[in-house]
Amino acid sequence: QDTIWSEEVLARHRAWITNEPTGVRLEVVGATLSHLRPGPLLLTGARFVDCSFRGTKFVDLCLNQAQLVRCDFRDADLRGAELRETEIQACDFTNALLQGAEIVSASVEGGLWDRATITDADLTCIRVENASWVQVALDRSSLVRSDWADTRLTSSCLAGANLRGARLERVDLRGCDTDETCLERVQWIDCLDDGISGS
C-alpha cells in the first residue's frame, strides 16, 4: 500500500486542497499503514476510514480539517501534528504520543485515548463526547473553552493545564491531578470529582 504515499497521489491531493482542476481528494478505506514511516505529509481535508496507523511515526503531519473514522493510532507517534478542525470518530489513540500537537476546534466523538501523552499541546475549543481519556497526560496543555460531555478523564494529569472557560458535563474527573491548573470560569455540570489532587 505504499502507493497511498506516492508523490503522484499526494500531488493530486495538494491540487485538491488548492481547488485545481486536476485535484483529487485523498480518501482511504481499510488500509493497514502501520509499518510506514512517512516524511512530511500535507493531508488537509483527507478522509481515512477503518485504517490502521498503529505504531506509525509521523514527521510534520498536517491533518487539518480531515475526517478520521474508526482508525487505529495506538502507539503512534504524532508529536507536533496539526489536527485543527479535524473530525475524529471512534478512533483509538491508546498510548499515542501527541506532545505539542495542535488539536484546535477538533471534534472527538467516541473512541479511546487512554494513556495518551498530549502534553504542551493546544486543544483550544476542542469538543469531546462519549470518549475515554483515562490516565491521559495533558500537562501544560491549553484546553481553553473546550467542551467535554459524557467522557472519562479518570486519573488524568492536568497539572499546569489551562481550562479557562471550559464546559464539562457528566465528566468523570476522579483521581485527576489539577496542580496549578487554571480552572477560571469552568462550568461543572454533574461531574464526578472525588479524589482530585492539586491546588
C-alpha positions in Angstrom: 0.0 0.0 0.0 3.0 2.3 -0.5 1.1 3.8 -3.4 -1.0 5.8 -1.0 2.1 7.9 -0.1 3.3 8.1 -3.7 4.2 11.6 -5.0 1.5 11.3 -7.7 -1.3 10.6 -5.2 -0.1 13.3 -2.8 0.3 15.8 -5.6 -3.3 15.2 -6.7 -4.4 15.8 -3.1 -2.4 19.0 -2.8 -4.1 20.2 -6.0 -7.5 19.3 -4.5 -6.6 21.5 -1.5 -6.0 24.5 -3.7 -9.0 23.8 -5.9 -7.1 23.0 -9.0 -8.9 21.0 -11.8 -6.5 18.1 -11.5 -7.1 17.7 -7.8 -8.5 14.6 -6.2 -9.3 14.3 -2.5 -7.3 11.6 -0.7 -9.9 9.1 0.6 -8.6 5.8 2.1 -10.7 2.9 3.4 -9.5 -0.2 5.2 -5.7 0.3 4.7 -3.1 -1.0 7.0 -0.2 1.5 7.2 1.3 0.6 10.5 4.8 -0.1 9.2 5.2 3.1 7.1 7.4 5.9 8.3 6.3 8.7 6.0 8.1 12.1 6.0 6.3 15.5 5.9 2.7 15.0 4.8 0.1 17.7 3.9 -3.2 15.8 4.3 -5.6 18.7 4.9 -9.1 17.6 4.3 -8.2 13.9 3.7 -10.6 11.1 4.8 -9.5 7.9 6.4 -12.0 5.2 7.4 -11.1 1.9 9.2 -7.4 2.4 8.6 -4.6 1.3 10.9 -1.7 3.6 11.7 -0.6 1.6 14.7 2.9 2.3 15.7 3.5 4.7 12.8 5.9 7.5 13.3 4.8 10.7 11.6 7.0 13.7 10.8 5.4 17.1 10.1 1.9 15.6 9.7 -0.9 18.0 8.8 -4.4 16.6 9.1 -6.3 19.9 9.5 -10.0 19.6 8.6 -9.6 15.9 7.9 -12.0 13.1 8.7 -10.8 10.1 10.8 -13.3 7.4 11.3 -12.7 4.2 13.3 -8.9 4.5 12.7 -6.3 2.8 14.9 -3.5 5.1 16.1 -2.4 3.0 19.1 1.3 3.6 20.0 1.6 6.0 17.0 4.0 9.0 17.2 2.1 12.2 16.2 4.3 14.7 18.1 3.6 18.2 16.8 0.9 17.0 14.4 -1.7 19.5 13.2 -5.4 18.4 13.6 -7.2 21.7 13.5 -10.9 21.3 12.9 -10.5 17.6 12.4 -13.4 15.2 12.8 -12.3 12.2 14.8 -14.9 9.5 15.2 -14.5 6.3 17.2 -10.7 6.2 16.8 -8.2 4.5 19.1 -5.3 6.7 20.3 -4.3 4.5 23.2 -0.7 5.2 24.2 -0.2 7.6 21.3 2.3 10.4 21.5 0.9 13.8 20.7 3.2 16.2 22.6 2.9 19.7 21.1 0.1 18.7 18.8 -2.4 21.3 17.6 -5.9 19.9 18.0 -7.7 23.2 18.0 -11.5 23.2 17.4 -11.4 19.5 16.6 -14.5 17.3 17.2 -13.9 14.0 19.0 -16.8 11.6 19.2 -16.3 8.3 21.0 -13.1 6.3 20.9 -10.2 5.6 23.2 -7.4 8.0 24.2 -6.3 6.1 27.3 -2.7 6.7 28.4 -2.0 9.0 25.5 0.6 11.7 26.0 -0.8 15.1 25.0 1.5 17.5 26.9 2.3 21.1 25.9 -0.5 20.7 23.2 -3.2 23.1 22.0 -6.7 21.8 22.5 -8.4 25.1 22.5 -12.1 24.8 21.7 -11.9 21.0 21.2 -15.2 19.2 21.7 -15.0 15.7 23.2 -18.1 13.5 23.6 -18.6 9.9 24.8 -14.9 9.1 24.8 -12.4 7.5 27.2 -9.4 9.7 28.2 -8.2 7.6 31.2 -4.7 8.3 32.5 -4.0 10.9 29.8 -1.1 13.2 30.3 -2.4 16.8 29.5 0.3 18.7 31.4 0.7 22.3 30.5 -1.8 22.0 27.6 -4.3 24.6 26.6 -7.9 23.4 26.9 -9.4 26.9 26.9 -13.1 26.9 26.0 -13.0 23.2 25.5 -16.3 21.3 25.7 -16.5 17.8 27.3 -19.5 15.6 27.7 -20.1 12.0 28.9 -16.3 11.4 28.9 -13.9 9.7 31.4 -10.9 11.8 32.3 -10.2 9.5 35.3 -6.7 9.7 36.8 -5.5 12.0 34.0 -2.9 14.7 34.6 -4.0 18.3 34.1 -1.1 19.8 36.0 -0.4 23.3 34.7 -3.1 23.0 32.0 -5.4 25.9 31.2 -9.1 25.1 31.3 -10.3 28.7 31.4 -13.9 28.9 30.2 -14.2 25.1 29.6 -17.5 23.3 29.9 -17.6 19.8 31.5 -20.9 17.9 31.6 -21.1 14.4 33.1 -17.3 14.0 33.0 -15.6 11.6 35.3 -12.6 13.5 36.8 -11.9 11.2 39.7 -8.3 10.9 40.6 -7.2 13.8 38.3 -4.1 15.8 39.1 -5.0 19.5 38.9 -1.9 21.0 40.4 -1.6 24.6 39.2 -4.4 24.0 36.7 -6.3 27.2 35.6 -10.0 26.5 36.4 -11.2 30.0 35.9 -14.8 30.2 34.7 -15.1 26.5 34.2 -18.7 25.1 34.1 -19.1 21.9 36.0 -22.4 20.0 35.3 -23.0 16.7 37.1 -19.3 15.8 37.1 -17.6 13.2 39.3 -14.6 14.7 41.0 -13.8 12.5 44.1 -10.0 12.2 44.8 -8.9 15.2 42.6 -5.4 16.3 43.8 -3.6 19.6 43.4 -4.3 23.2 44.2 
